[in-house]
């Protein structure tokens, strides 16, 4: 399920978004979506690394991501990360 979000960006981030828009000939929406998805990907990988090191349980990782355990299994399988 997709969710529409409206936000105000810090001036430096807004300038970066404008730069990427011009460089990639993309829309503002596409650039912001890519940045948000990239940030989410980074969080998933950081939490996964902590899980792999035994610093958190699988259930805790799921809770940190706002997912059920089943959804987390599916997400990690999709990304090719071991459980």
C-alpha positions in Angstrom: 0.0 0.0 0.0 1.4 3.4 -1.0 0.9 6.4 1.2 1.1 10.0 0.0 3.1 12.3 2.3 3.6 16.1 2.2 6.6 17.6 3.9 8.8 20.6 4.2 12.5 20.0 3.4 15.6 21.7 4.9 17.0 24.2 2.4 20.2 22.1 1.8 18.1 19.0 1.1 15.8 20.9 -1.2 18.9 22.2 -3.1 20.1 18.6 -3.4 16.7 17.5 -4.6 16.7 20.3 -7.2 20.2 19.3 -8.4 19.1 15.6 -8.8 16.0 16.6 -10.6 18.0 18.5 -13.2 20.8 15.9 -13.4 18.4 13.0 -13.9 15.6 14.8 -15.7 13.3 13.4 -13.0 10.3 14.8 -11.1 10.6 16.1 -7.5 8.4 13.2 -6.4 10.6 10.6 -8.0 13.8 12.1 -6.5 12.3 12.3 -3.0 10.9 8.8 -3.2 14.3 7.5 -4.2 16.0 9.3 -1.3 13.4 8.0 1.2 13.6 4.4 -0.1 17.4 4.6 0.0 17.3 5.8 3.7 14.9 2.9 4.5 17.2 0.4 2.8 20.1 1.7 4.9 18.0 1.3 8.1 17.0 -2.2 7.2 20.6 -3.2 6.5 21.9 -1.6 9.7 19.2 -3.4 11.8 19.9 -6.6 10.0 23.7 -6.3 10.8 22.7 -5.8 14.5 20.5 -8.8 14.3 23.3 -10.9 12.7 25.7 -9.8 15.5 23.2 -11.0 18.1 22.5 -7.4 19.4 18.7 -7.8 18.9 16.1 -10.4 18.3 14.3 -11.0 15.0 11.1 -9.9 16.7 12.8 -6.7 17.9 14.1 -6.0 14.4 10.5 -6.4 13.0 9.1 -4.0 15.7 11.8 -1.4 14.9 10.7 -1.5 11.3 7.0 -1.5 12.1 6.5 -4.9 10.6 5.1 -8.2 11.7 7.6 -11.1 11.9 6.1 -12.6 8.7 6.5 -9.3 6.9 10.1 -9.1 8.0 10.8 -12.6 6.7 9.3 -11.6 3.4 11.3 -8.3 3.3 14.6 -10.0 4.0 13.9 -12.7 1.4 13.1 -10.0 -1.1 16.4 -8.3 -0.4 18.4 -11.6 -0.3 19.4 -11.1 3.3 19.8 -14.2 5.5 17.4 -14.8 8.5 
